[in-house]
């Protein structure tokens, strides 16, 4: 593959990544895949993953073509290897072959047990030209949650909290059942954007009792995450906000009786096909994951305000990877050692 050909492939794959990032479908637990079809150096179709159980990106791109003859000798670009198995929908590779598409350019391979190279093999066996690894790093980042879920058998775990300048995450006592706001409005809006991008959000029993949070993405236009509630006491009543119909809610109980609570929680999430989770709980919930080194990323907002007394922030064992200013806060990103 010469430099000019590589550059052309990267240009079209960049577009696939771009449209996948803008996908507003309720695609989880599927990955948000971007696809487009090119013929005579012109994009003739684009597609992204539909709601879970509906069409994949390749199918949407192909089906948008009115004249089937336009697909003959065309090139399909797709961020993730097309599926080769029957699930809630038929294999995408069957439709690709039937459509007489001549070339398929793939960003990164699907590492799930049901695919993992089988899609590429199916296409090559039918004399379809296949190129893989185009913007592989960027496509792996796009499909981070899906790939991590399959390789680690657990969701991608993001720890998130806000601390005051003197390292407190909450007061010892509050006047009402509302969240005690430490971070700025800009930071809270950013958190809602994160919520819309990830599969789920998690808090513990005490956070529900203390704050009665909604755990949604109401500050922005986007999907609400699945709400994961740790209720070892099994005492939460249905009138809390997290049990409304704005999103699905999964309650996990009896986890503290396990020798490794975070492992038990992750197993439950895996059984329910939860691809990623933002742990927004209080100190107790965060420590369940920190003490067992069961996390992939931490995002900590440091406020300029002081509390003088309260509940201390968690002690994280990790290295600072990035620090940026958000409103009046500093946002610090950490990775495990």
ROBAKOL-964064 format. One record per residue: residue number from 0; residue in three letters; x negated, y, z of N, C-alpha, C in turn. Coordinates in steps of 0.001 Angstrom, whole numbers, always signed. Each point is the difference from the previous one (the first is absolute). Last residue first. Example, Ala and Ser with C-alpha at 12.3 -4.5 7.8 and 13.67 -1.06 7.14 Angstrom:
% residues 2
1,Ser,-12850,-2250,+7080,-820,+1190,+60,+770,+1090,+730 $
0,Ala,-290,-5720,-70,+890,+1190,+0,-900,+1200,+0 $
This chain:
% residues 337
336,Unk,+1138,+2652,+38241,-1440,-254,-163,-219,-1288,-769 $
335,Unk,+4560,+2797,-862,-639,-871,+997,-1496,-138,-260 $
334,Unk,+2450,+4543,-1438,-38,-1384,-469,-636,-871,+1075 $
333,Unk,+2605,+5261,-349,-984,-943,+530,+167,-1370,-679 $
332,Unk,+1350,+5718,-418,+216,-1352,-501,-1124,-898,+527 $
331,Unk,+2448,+5015,+1469,-1186,-840,-75,+391,-1408,-450 $
330,Unk,+1878,+5471,+128,+373,-1387,-240,-1275,-808,-206 $
329,Unk,+1516,+4909,+2498,-1023,-737,-731,+459,-1446,-117 $
328,Unk,+3141,+4733,+554,-584,-1235,+521,-1206,-441,-835 $
327,Unk,+3256,+3658,-758,-877,+363,+1116,-743,-1194,+574 $
326,Unk,+1539,-576,-4857,+624,+1009,+842,-975,+477,+1059 $
325,Unk,-2259,-3558,-1883,+1411,-36,-375,+739,+989,+902 $
324,Unk,-5399,-1582,-1583,+866,+921,+744,+1415,-92,-563 $
323,Unk,-4013,-4024,+139,+545,+1112,-757,+900,+856,+887 $
322,Unk,-3851,-4463,-279,+645,+965,+885,+465,+1185,-828 $
321,Unk,-2012,-5630,-315,+378,+1266,-615,+678,+889,+1040 $
320,Unk,-2023,-4225,+1092,-248,-42,-1446,+329,+1312,-687 $
319,Unk,-1451,-2216,+5160,+701,+1074,-684,-354,-16,-1480 $
318,Unk,-14,-4444,+3238,-844,+1104,-460,+847,+1008,-779 $
317,Unk,+1137,-3599,+4363,-65,+129,-1444,-876,+1172,-391 $
316,Unk,+2839,-1947,+4316,-1320,-455,-407,-57,+6,-1535 $
315,Unk,+3174,+2774,+3927,-128,-701,-1272,-1448,-384,-266 $
314,Unk,+3639,+1371,+4099,-1441,-18,-263,-247,-898,-1205 $
313,Unk,+4656,+3026,+1361,-699,-1291,-58,-1492,+175,-248 $
312,Unk,+2654,+3976,+2534,+6,-638,-1306,-764,-1310,+22 $
311,Unk,+2506,+2056,+4439,-1212,+109,-806,+149,-726,-1348 $
310,Unk,+3812,+2379,+3145,-453,-1339,-381,-1174,+147,-965 $
309,Unk,+811,+4035,+3467,+904,-820,-792,-565,-1381,-255 $
308,Unk,-1504,+5592,+1142,+285,-1266,+683,+977,-805,-858 $
307,Unk,-2038,+4013,-1704,-580,-2,+1350,+231,-1297,+765 $
306,Unk,+985,+1833,-4716,+1076,-475,+865,-409,-12,+1463 $
305,Unk,-1275,+2795,-5030,-445,-812,+1133,+1199,-381,+861 $
304,Unk,-964,+1484,-5626,+616,+245,+1309,-552,-941,+1063 $
303,Unk,-1076,-86,-4726,-747,+1045,+699,+581,+280,+1384 $
302,Unk,+103,-4908,-2721,+651,+1303,+99,-904,+1008,+711 $
301,Unk,-638,-4707,-3007,-486,+686,+1197,+554,+1428,-4 $
300,Unk,+1182,-5115,-2387,+138,+1454,-48,-479,+588,+1320 $
299,Unk,-1042,-4830,-2755,+214,+688,+1271,+59,+1504,-208 $
298,Unk,+3,-5262,-2386,+168,+1405,-376,+414,+766,+1254 $
297,Unk,-2350,-5099,-1673,+623,+827,+1037,+21,+1446,-477 $
296,Unk,-536,-5520,-2023,-207,+1430,-165,+690,+716,+1154 $
295,Unk,-124,-4726,-247,-774,+252,-1208,-339,+1465,-188 $
294,Unk,+1144,-3945,+4245,+438,+1199,-708,-939,+259,-1160 $
293,Unk,-199,-3013,+4351,+949,-375,-1049,+575,+1265,-645 $
292,Unk,-3030,-1099,+4036,-639,+375,-1268,+854,-400,-1197 $
291,Unk,+1149,-221,+4766,-240,-1247,-729,-647,+246,-1370 $
290,Unk,+1174,+3586,+2953,-748,-921,+853,-308,-1325,-677 $
289,Unk,+2712,+3314,-2237,-1376,+462,+186,-830,-1011,+787 $
288,Unk,+4685,-701,-649,-770,-217,-1223,-1466,+388,+172 $
287,Unk,+3071,+603,+3552,+192,-1396,-397,-868,-337,-1204 $
286,Unk,+360,+4503,+1613,-1040,-824,+628,+140,-1486,-334 $
285,Unk,+3314,+3130,-1426,-1246,+192,-734,-1109,-896,+549 $
284,Unk,+4106,+111,+2325,+138,-675,-1293,-1281,+108,-811 $
283,Unk,+179,+2292,+4135,+90,-1448,+220,+58,-755,-1327 $
282,Unk,+99,+4796,+17,-1318,-539,+364,+31,-1519,+119 $
281,Unk,+3977,+1774,-2931,-753,+631,+1074,-1301,-726,+286 $
280,Unk,+2072,-382,-5015,+454,-166,+1373,-832,+770,+1008 $
279,Unk,-90,-732,-4994,+164,+1339,+564,+414,-56,+1466 $
278,Unk,-2070,-2970,-4427,+284,-166,+1421,+16,+1381,+637 $
277,Unk,+847,-1923,-5110,-582,+1115,+736,+403,-182,+1456 $
276,Unk,-433,-3741,-4227,+699,+565,+1161,-796,+1173,+559 $
275,Unk,+767,-3804,-4596,-794,+989,+728,+824,+564,+1143 $
274,Unk,+1595,-3709,-2619,-1305,+183,-632,-911,+972,+734 $
273,Unk,+4158,-3650,+1147,-327,+1402,+225,-1436,+234,-459 $
272,Unk,+2955,-4186,+83,-578,+620,-1202,-251,+1500,+156 $
271,Unk,+1467,-3392,+3349,+1024,+886,-547,-503,+804,-1209 $
270,Unk,-2844,-2970,+2393,+1176,-824,-304,+1089,+824,-681 $
269,Unk,-3792,+2249,+1649,-323,-770,-1200,+1183,-859,-427 $
268,Unk,+287,+2360,+4042,+78,+922,-1128,-266,-725,-1312 $
267,Unk,-530,-2415,+3958,+1420,+315,-203,+178,+936,-1197 $
266,Unk,-4365,-974,+1345,+622,-1206,-565,+1475,+234,-290 $
265,Unk,-2392,+3372,+2247,-365,-63,-1419,+602,-1224,-682 $
264,Unk,+549,+433,+4653,+766,+1041,-690,-276,-54,-1499 $
263,Unk,-2545,-2805,+2750,+1388,-463,-38,+872,+997,-778 $
262,Unk,-4426,+1217,+818,+36,-1099,-957,+1423,-529,-159 $
261,Unk,-840,+3276,+3275,-52,+589,-1341,+59,-1076,-1083 $
260,Unk,-160,-1305,+4649,+1272,+599,-421,-25,+543,-1424 $
259,Unk,-2618,-3876,+2610,-437,+1077,-886,+1256,+662,-585 $
258,Unk,+721,-3282,+3142,-1370,+367,+416,-571,+1139,-828 $
257,Unk,+5349,-457,+879,-1016,-612,-838,-1388,+457,+456 $
256,Unk,+4045,+1708,+1776,-284,-1300,+594,-1045,-762,-805 $
255,Unk,+1845,+4246,-1348,-965,+166,+1087,-368,-1323,+663 $
254,Unk,+3375,+438,-3531,-1374,+60,-494,-1026,+77,+1119 $
253,Unk,+5141,-155,-277,-797,-1076,+613,-1470,+6,-421 $
252,Unk,+3386,+2502,-3350,+18,-165,+1454,-912,-1156,+420 $
251,Unk,+1586,+3685,-4301,-891,-1109,+365,-52,-67,+1515 $
250,Unk,+3371,+2210,-4137,-395,-4,+1408,-843,-1241,+272 $
249,Unk,+1530,+3242,-4462,-403,-1330,+455,-479,+105,+1439 $
248,Unk,+3145,+2989,-3881,-741,-38,+1262,-265,-1445,+390 $
247,Unk,+1442,+3433,-4651,+34,-1278,+719,-850,+85,+1262 $
246,Unk,+2351,+4484,-1839,-1023,-941,-452,+180,-1313,+754 $
245,Unk,+3138,+3531,+455,-925,+725,-868,-1084,-912,-571 $
244,Unk,+3898,-759,+3229,-84,-648,-1317,-926,+714,-977 $
243,Unk,-509,-355,+5611,+975,+525,-953,-239,-646,-1367 $
242,Unk,-2576,-606,+4169,+943,-1043,-417,+1095,+554,-909 $
241,Unk,-3463,+2662,+2081,-697,-991,-832,+917,-1128,-466 $
240,Unk,+1407,+3568,+3051,-97,+405,-1400,-609,-1079,-892 $
239,Unk,+2682,-1490,+4446,-1202,+786,-292,-94,+271,-1505 $
238,Unk,+3391,-2781,+2219,+333,+1401,-254,-1233,+889,-191 $
237,Unk,+298,-4900,+1119,+161,+314,-1425,+290,+1470,-278 $
236,Unk,-3025,-2029,+4220,+1393,+13,-439,+98,+538,-1425 $
235,Unk,-4097,-2669,+2973,+409,+1180,-758,+1443,-127,-495 $
234,Unk,-2890,-3248,+2549,+1010,+784,+710,+514,+1204,-782 $
233,Unk,-3740,-3697,-186,+1269,-298,-673,+1168,+729,+678 $
232,Unk,-4992,-125,+840,+1027,-100,+1035,+1364,-390,-565 $
231,Unk,-3865,+860,-2722,-250,-1217,+777,+1070,-225,+1061 $
230,Unk,-518,+2809,-4557,+896,+22,+1161,-142,-1305,+768 $
229,Unk,-1924,+3168,-4375,-491,-1008,+937,+821,+107,+1278 $
228,Unk,+1029,+1413,-5370,+118,+349,+1415,-527,-1159,+847 $
227,Unk,+40,+2212,-5343,-401,-1152,+811,+3,+432,+1463 $
226,Unk,+2202,+1742,-5017,-349,+351,+1378,-261,-1276,+802 $
225,Unk,-450,+1590,-5474,+623,-970,+911,-465,+335,+1407 $
224,Unk,-66,+4139,-3316,-666,-1282,+255,+888,-945,+809 $
223,Unk,+1639,+3884,-3613,-234,-219,+1422,-678,-1354,+205 $
222,Unk,-346,+3210,-4551,+606,-1160,+648,-313,-27,+1487 $
221,Unk,+194,+4781,-2569,-695,-1270,-163,+712,-1107,+739 $
220,Unk,-576,+5602,-36,+838,-847,-832,-756,-1294,-273 $
219,Unk,-661,+2945,+4620,-346,+1,-1424,+1007,-849,-764 $
218,Unk,+260,+590,+4728,-622,+1276,-358,-335,+99,-1486 $
217,Unk,+1852,-4008,+2237,+982,+1045,-301,-610,+1339,-399 $
216,Unk,-1181,-5055,+904,-814,+954,-762,+842,+1215,-389 $
215,Unk,+301,-3554,+4501,+299,+72,-1419,-914,+1015,-676 $
214,Unk,+966,-1412,+4901,-1002,-778,-743,+328,-61,-1493 $
213,Unk,+2211,+1983,+4225,+677,-504,-1206,-924,-926,-797 $
212,Unk,-182,+815,+5598,-403,+512,-1312,+836,-591,-1139 $
211,Unk,-168,+321,+5365,+1124,-318,-894,-281,+500,-1419 $
210,Unk,-2832,+197,+4241,+167,+987,-1065,+1258,-164,-839 $
209,Unk,-1222,-2845,+3945,-460,+1350,+321,+383,+1039,-1047 $
208,Unk,+987,-4708,-560,+673,+495,+1205,-321,+1470,+245 $
207,Unk,-2239,-2184,-3517,+1436,+82,-305,+761,+598,+1179 $
206,Unk,-4558,-899,+584,+181,+1133,-905,+1474,+181,-357 $
205,Unk,-1310,-3754,+2601,-46,+1245,+775,+202,+1240,-873 $
204,Unk,-269,-4414,-2011,+1210,+187,+806,+18,+1362,+686 $
203,Unk,-3231,-218,-4235,+353,-910,+1071,+1263,+410,+738 $
202,Unk,-1645,+647,-5427,-122,+594,+1330,+412,-1047,+1030 $
201,Unk,-1221,+576,-5793,+177,-767,+1235,-140,+871,+1239 $
200,Unk,+1049,-236,-5855,-514,+802,+1109,+339,-727,+1294 $
199,Unk,-532,-1266,-5774,+687,+10,+1294,-685,+931,+995 $
198,Unk,-1191,-395,-4775,+1144,-910,+73,+772,+142,+1314 $
197,Unk,-2710,+4175,-2372,-296,-1295,+608,+1283,-816,+179 $
196,Unk,+35,+4475,-1790,-932,-760,-830,-270,-1399,+532 $
195,Unk,+2699,+3371,+2220,+674,-337,-1254,-864,-884,-887 $
194,Unk,-1764,+1703,+4075,+1070,-957,+275,+691,-454,-1284 $
193,Unk,-3230,+3451,-225,-608,-1323,+219,+1073,-1055,+212 $
192,Unk,+1459,+4388,-239,-449,-446,-1320,-636,-1381,+110 $
191,Unk,+1142,+2085,+3953,+1208,-479,-684,-319,-447,-1421 $
190,Unk,-3436,+1985,+2511,+327,-1320,+559,+1234,-580,-683 $
189,Unk,-1233,+4406,-1044,-917,-953,-602,+283,-1421,+483 $
188,Unk,+2361,+3518,+1979,+456,-203,-1374,-885,-1007,-733 $
187,Unk,-1279,+1335,+4290,+1189,-862,+78,+579,-264,-1385 $
186,Unk,-3615,+3017,+396,-444,-1366,+306,+1182,-957,+32 $
185,Unk,+872,+4579,-541,-665,-521,-1192,-458,-1441,+205 $
184,Unk,+1814,+2344,+3678,+1040,-366,-961,-620,-597,-1261 $
183,Unk,-3002,-527,+4356,+672,+1089,-690,+1074,-515,-956 $
182,Unk,-1492,-2746,+4586,-557,+435,-1279,+857,+1087,-637 $
181,Unk,+1377,-1906,+4150,-1384,+441,+172,-530,+596,-1291 $
180,Unk,+5038,-1243,+2511,-715,+329,-1228,-1381,+572,+294 $
179,Unk,+3678,-3503,+2293,-818,+1132,+416,-941,+315,-1152 $
178,Unk,+5025,-2442,-352,-1459,-87,-125,-686,+1264,+505 $
177,Unk,+4620,-1418,+2211,-432,+508,-1298,-1515,-97,-76 $
176,Unk,+3541,-689,+3802,-378,-1116,-885,-256,+500,-1414 $
175,Unk,-847,+3060,+4604,+1087,-619,-760,-546,-1086,-923 $
174,Unk,-2769,+2381,+3179,+1297,+495,+458,+1166,-672,-718 $
173,Unk,-4989,-2263,+1167,+654,+908,-933,+1377,+387,+532 $
172,Unk,-5251,-2010,+1845,+1466,+31,+99,+545,+992,-1009 $
171,Unk,-4582,-983,-99,+388,-1098,+895,+1508,-95,+127 $
170,Unk,-2074,+1941,-4576,+58,+372,+1418,+389,-1196,+848 $
169,Unk,-2746,-643,-4643,+1358,+255,+491,-71,+466,+1449 $
168,Unk,-3910,-887,-2604,+964,-285,-1067,+1440,+266,+432 $
167,Unk,-5364,+1953,+1226,+1231,-602,+511,+965,-230,-1164 $
166,Unk,-4669,+2271,+124,+140,-1452,-183,+1188,-640,+722 $
165,Unk,-1448,+4824,-570,-579,-671,+1164,+359,-1488,+59 $
164,Unk,+1592,+2729,-3511,-1431,+303,-1,-700,-656,+1190 $
163,Unk,+4374,-2475,-1601,-295,+1396,+308,-1513,+199,-7 $
162,Unk,+2442,-3817,-3033,-531,+292,+1332,-169,+1509,+165 $
161,Unk,+2687,-4178,-3206,-431,+1396,+136,-474,+225,+1420 $
160,Unk,+379,-4607,-3554,+486,+734,+1165,-502,+1429,-39 $
159,Unk,+55,-5263,-2787,+171,+1446,-106,+457,+576,+1333 $
158,Unk,-2038,-4667,-3034,+314,+555,+1311,+86,+1510,-131 $
157,Unk,+589,-4274,-3592,-451,+1377,+188,+431,+455,+1394 $
156,Unk,-591,-4875,-3050,+420,+653,+1240,-655,+1372,+142 $
155,Unk,+1609,-4086,-3756,-1011,+1035,+201,+480,+859,+1158 $
154,Unk,+1783,-5094,-117,+110,+1316,-641,-1219,+878,+229 $
153,Unk,-485,-5369,-310,+628,+942,+923,+103,+1359,-694 $
152,Unk,-2419,-3829,-1787,+1215,-599,+566,+598,+840,+1131 $
151,Unk,-3915,+797,-3086,-126,-76,+1460,+1176,-683,+683 $
150,Unk,-267,+636,-4840,-1338,-456,+374,-147,-219,+1506 $
149,Unk,+4110,+1667,-1959,-297,-1335,-529,-1351,-534,+442 $
148,Unk,+1364,+4398,+1247,+981,-949,+543,-317,-1426,-440 $
147,Unk,-2450,+3568,-1883,-405,-264,+1377,+911,-1050,+636 $
146,Unk,+1092,+1571,-4301,-1217,-815,-55,-466,-385,+1400 $
145,Unk,+3709,+2929,-375,+322,-1294,-582,-1204,-936,+22 $
144,Unk,-609,+4513,+1370,+842,-744,+948,+300,-1411,-484 $
143,Unk,-2551,+3001,-2871,-667,-355,+1259,+857,-889,+899 $
142,Unk,+296,+2069,-4706,+685,-1208,+473,-594,-526,+1313 $
141,Unk,-1777,+3957,-2021,+1438,+145,-228,+767,-1160,+627 $
140,Unk,-4674,-252,-48,+452,+993,+982,+1506,+207,-105 $
139,Unk,-2020,-2726,-3187,-26,-675,+1304,+471,+948,+1103 $
138,Unk,-565,+1777,-4254,+1197,-848,+42,+66,-800,+1296 $
137,Unk,-3812,+2664,-829,+1163,+869,+161,+1293,-812,+99 $
136,Unk,-4024,-2305,-897,-53,+599,+1339,+1239,+842,+279 $
135,Unk,-550,-1847,-4386,+280,-1024,+1021,+49,+593,+1409 $
134,Unk,-186,+1626,-4921,+256,+801,+1214,+380,-930,+1160 $
133,Unk,-224,-3031,-3561,-16,+1395,-445,+480,+884,+1158 $
132,Unk,-382,-5025,-276,-967,+803,+738,-114,+1437,-474 $
131,Unk,+1538,-3899,-3480,+281,+222,+1418,-1043,+931,+619 $
130,Unk,+2402,-1841,-5050,-1132,+660,+642,+390,+300,+1441 $
129,Unk,+1817,-3276,-4461,+153,+497,+1375,-1309,+627,+476 $
128,Unk,+3026,-1962,-4648,-1257,+577,+467,+206,+634,+1370 $
127,Unk,+2690,-4240,-2130,+179,+1423,+268,-1322,+521,+565 $
126,Unk,+1258,-4691,-1220,-786,+833,-907,+345,+1482,+103 $
125,Unk,+1454,-3742,+2824,+914,+308,-1110,-603,+1030,-946 $
124,Unk,-2243,-1387,+3941,+326,-1271,-648,+920,+187,-1202 $
123,Unk,-1055,+3696,+2797,-1145,-384,-836,+275,-1290,-757 $
122,Unk,+3238,+1510,+3153,-79,+889,-1155,-1127,-402,-949 $
121,Unk,+477,-2363,+4080,+1181,-226,-843,-98,+834,-1272 $
120,Unk,-3262,+698,+3353,-188,-1270,-712,+1144,-275,-960 $
119,Unk,+320,+3740,+2877,-1033,+206,-1029,-179,-1263,-834 $
118,Unk,+2828,-323,+3692,+602,+859,-1009,-956,+251,-1145 $
117,Unk,-1460,-2386,+3809,+865,-823,-864,+665,+829,-1096 $
116,Unk,-2848,+1733,+3665,-666,-395,-1237,+871,-790,-959 $
115,Unk,+1774,+1189,+4387,-1449,-190,+174,-702,-537,-1249 $
114,Unk,+4986,-496,+1800,-540,+575,-1244,-1511,-253,-48 $
113,Unk,+2649,-1426,+3724,+824,-402,-1141,-520,+539,-1336 $
112,Unk,-2021,+1061,+4359,-190,-1411,-363,+765,-428,-1250 $
111,Unk,-1716,+5096,+545,+989,-837,+684,-134,-1443,-478 $
110,Unk,-2511,+4038,-1499,-625,-1024,+846,+995,-851,+766 $
109,Unk,-483,+3056,-4810,+953,-285,+1072,-565,-1150,+837 $
108,Unk,-3046,+3578,-3019,+686,-1284,+51,+908,-106,+1218 $
107,Unk,-1243,+4676,-2768,-599,-935,+962,+842,-1266,+72 $
106,Unk,+531,+3195,-3698,-837,+717,+960,-720,-936,+948 $
105,Unk,+1578,-1098,-5190,+401,-138,+1399,-966,+748,+911 $
104,Unk,+1971,-674,-5434,-1104,+570,+764,+453,+119,+1452 $
103,Unk,+1428,-2700,-4890,+396,+343,+1361,-1241,+460,+755 $
102,Unk,+1981,-962,-5498,-1076,+277,+953,+577,+366,+1358 $
101,Unk,+2830,-1270,-3694,-1256,-632,-398,-1092,+140,+1049 $
100,Unk,+5673,-478,-160,-1043,+968,+356,-1344,-684,-210 $
99,Unk,+4575,-1886,-626,-1061,+57,-1006,-970,+1156,+225 $
98,Unk,+3939,-1786,+2631,+86,+1318,-644,-1053,+203,-1085 $
97,Unk,+193,-3923,+2811,+1170,+21,-885,+69,+1295,-803 $
96,Unk,-3308,-419,+3383,-281,-891,-1128,+1126,+39,-1022 $
95,Unk,+641,+2382,+3971,-1107,+606,-744,-307,-822,-1253 $
94,Unk,+3140,-1696,+3062,+558,+1092,-803,-1085,+674,-835 $
93,Unk,-1359,-3335,+3001,+870,-606,-1013,+557,+1073,-930 $
92,Unk,-2560,+1239,+3804,-833,-456,-1115,+836,-642,-1104 $
91,Unk,+1920,+1435,+4192,-223,+1096,-959,-791,-467,-1213 $
90,Unk,+3276,-3202,+3044,-1392,+433,-163,-128,+1103,-1049 $
89,Unk,+4730,-300,+2556,-841,-920,-781,-1428,+532,-130 $
88,Unk,+2838,+1273,+4417,+76,+294,-1436,-871,-1007,-755 $
87,Unk,+334,-389,+4568,+1305,+635,-147,+241,+414,-1452 $
86,Unk,-3497,-3265,-141,+353,+441,+1350,+1415,+540,-49 $
85,Unk,-3905,-2885,-3199,+1403,+353,+204,+209,+376,+1462 $
84,Unk,-4802,+650,-2685,+846,-963,+707,+1435,+503,+77 $
83,Unk,-4108,+2304,-1538,+108,-1184,-850,+918,-1056,+614 $
82,Unk,-1381,+5834,+6,+338,-1232,+721,+256,-1142,-979 $
81,Unk,-3459,+4232,-871,+1409,-393,-124,+269,-1344,+664 $
80,Unk,-3940,+3496,+1538,+219,-1186,-834,+1481,-383,-54 $
79,Unk,-1127,+5075,+1018,-175,-1283,+701,+334,-1138,-946 $
78,Unk,+175,+4543,-1509,-953,+152,+1104,-303,-1303,+723 $
77,Unk,+1208,+808,-5372,+695,-255,+1264,-1013,-5,+1143 $
76,Unk,+1035,+734,-5792,-877,+338,+1115,+786,-191,+1292 $
75,Unk,+388,-1791,-5447,+630,+236,+1301,-1079,+304,+1025 $
74,Unk,+478,+293,-5688,-831,-284,+1170,+755,+381,+1261 $
73,Unk,+1514,-1707,-5414,-209,+1101,+947,-891,-440,+1157 $
72,Unk,+1869,-2583,-3937,-1373,+515,-81,-269,+1177,+934 $
71,Unk,+4996,-810,-391,-935,-874,-704,-1352,+697,-160 $
70,Unk,+3988,+2082,+1811,-867,-683,+969,-1064,-868,-676 $
69,Unk,+3537,+2400,-2310,-1005,+954,+488,-992,-654,+956 $
68,Unk,+3866,-2253,-1765,-1142,-3,-922,-1103,+964,+445 $
67,Unk,+4310,-349,+2234,-988,-1025,+386,-1228,-30,-902 $
66,Unk,+3265,+4207,+1183,-290,-859,-1148,-1091,-1004,+378 $
65,Unk,+1441,+2937,+3374,+1245,-311,-713,-218,-958,-1166 $
64,Unk,-2630,+781,+4882,-230,+76,-1450,+1273,-455,-734 $
63,Unk,-533,-223,+4764,+317,+1368,-422,-203,+211,-1494 $
62,Unk,-1049,-4105,+2402,+1435,+160,-240,+391,+1401,-459 $
61,Unk,-4540,-1029,+1241,+386,-733,-1210,+1468,+238,-348 $
60,Unk,-1647,+1833,+4043,-649,+630,-1149,+452,-653,-1303 $
59,Unk,+1484,-1881,+4051,+631,+1300,-225,-598,+715,-1206 $
58,Unk,-1965,-4043,+1365,+1330,-245,-567,+705,+1322,-301 $
57,Unk,-4132,+121,+2245,-190,-434,-1377,+1343,-172,-711 $
56,Unk,-34,+1009,+4697,-385,+1135,-846,-113,-386,-1475 $
55,Unk,+3350,-2920,+2944,-1371,+444,+219,-340,+1070,-1039 $
54,Unk,+5168,-1211,+1827,-1060,-101,-1005,-1362,+467,+496 $
53,Unk,+3291,-1463,+3877,+337,+446,-1359,-1249,-30,-894 $
52,Unk,-74,-1014,+4676,+965,-937,-553,+425,+352,-1411 $
51,Unk,-1759,+3916,+2993,-349,-1403,+237,+1122,-920,-485 $
50,Unk,-436,+4717,-2427,+317,-471,+1342,-311,-1489,+117 $
49,Unk,-2711,+1832,-3934,+1330,+375,+488,+184,-458,+1441 $
48,Unk,-4651,+1315,-2892,+739,-1036,+711,+1334,+538,+503 $
47,Unk,-2028,+2380,-4306,-483,-266,+1357,+884,-1065,+632 $
46,Unk,-1424,+2157,-5358,+875,-664,+965,-667,-143,+1351 $
45,Unk,-101,+2128,-5660,-559,-41,+1351,+974,-708,+922 $
44,Unk,-1251,+852,-5779,+872,-403,+1108,-761,+28,+1316 $
43,Unk,-1903,+1316,-4234,+1386,-149,-464,+948,-436,+1105 $
42,Unk,-5114,+2519,-1067,+797,-664,+1040,+1449,-59,-464 $
41,Unk,-4380,+142,-3313,+1123,+772,+547,+718,-821,+1060 $
40,Unk,-3609,-1397,-3152,-529,+1059,+870,+1089,+911,+561 $
39,Unk,+1093,-3959,-2495,-567,+1032,-873,-426,+1234,+797 $
38,Unk,+2552,-2693,+3149,-111,-481,-1385,-452,+1162,-870 $
37,Unk,+914,-1729,+5602,-650,+897,-950,-26,-655,-1378 $
36,Unk,+2550,-226,+5251,-260,-689,-1261,-512,+1023,-999 $
35,Unk,+157,-600,+5824,+364,+747,-1206,-397,-809,-1229 $
34,Unk,+667,-126,+5960,-272,-643,-1293,+346,+960,-1131 $
33,Unk,-747,-686,+5887,+229,+880,-1127,-373,-704,-1288 $
32,Unk,+1628,-1520,+5356,-855,-178,-1170,+373,+1024,-1067 $
31,Unk,+616,-1143,+5464,+459,+969,-995,-979,-19,-1165 $
30,Unk,+1061,-4349,+3244,-850,+1172,-182,+630,+951,-1012 $
29,Unk,+3015,-3247,+3223,-793,-17,-1233,-931,+1205,-30 $
28,Unk,+3352,-969,+3531,-1414,-310,+181,-801,-210,-1292 $
27,Unk,+2484,+3866,-308,-578,-913,+995,+899,-1214,+213 $
26,Unk,+1181,+3807,-2897,-678,-1160,-575,-549,-980,+1033 $
25,Unk,+3305,+4171,-972,-192,-734,+1250,-616,-1353,-339 $
24,Unk,-631,+4704,-2944,+806,-1205,+199,-287,-634,+1364 $
23,Unk,-2115,+3912,-2247,+929,+227,+1119,+903,-1197,+253 $
22,Unk,-5121,+1416,-2428,+1143,-911,+19,+867,+229,+1241 $
21,Unk,-4335,+2012,-1487,+1216,+811,+62,+1269,-840,+85 $
20,Unk,-4373,-1930,-453,-22,+784,+1231,+1276,+813,+182 $
19,Unk,-704,-2440,-4011,+247,-920,+1118,+56,+747,+1330 $
18,Unk,-1188,+2292,-3969,+1442,-233,+58,+364,-968,+1125 $
17,Unk,-4622,+978,-663,+742,+1224,+299,+1497,-261,+122 $
16,Unk,-2914,-3439,-1443,-155,+253,+1432,+846,+1198,+421 $
15,Unk,-219,-954,-4580,+733,-1067,+700,-32,+225,+1513 $
14,Unk,-2640,+2798,-2686,+1419,+352,-110,+869,-1043,+710 $
13,Unk,-4547,-857,-317,+213,+1126,+918,+1458,+434,-18 $
12,Unk,-1412,-3183,-3118,+177,-601,+1327,+217,+1086,+1053 $
11,Unk,-957,+1331,-4420,+1351,-559,+100,+254,-642,+1367 $
10,Unk,-4306,+1728,-846,+972,+1088,-135,+1421,-525,+181 $
9,Unk,-3591,-3051,-158,+70,+683,+1291,+1017,+1142,-34 $
8,Unk,-936,-2335,-4012,+700,-874,+943,+182,+694,+1353 $
7,Unk,-2561,+2239,-3208,+1405,-34,-411,+812,-848,+973 $
6,Unk,-4655,+95,+584,+578,+1296,+335,+1483,+52,-340 $
5,Unk,-2518,-3766,-1284,+195,+21,+1443,+682,+1287,+430 $
4,Unk,-1285,-382,-4486,+1129,-886,+276,+320,-7,+1485 $
3,Unk,-3792,+2386,-1359,+1217,+654,-487,+1238,-825,+298 $
2,Unk,-4303,-1780,+1017,+366,+1092,+913,+1295,+673,-430 $
1,Unk,-578,-5128,-1454,-853,+1185,-55,+556,+1110,+888 $
0,Unk,+225,-5571,+226,+852,+1194,+0,-888,+1245,+0 $
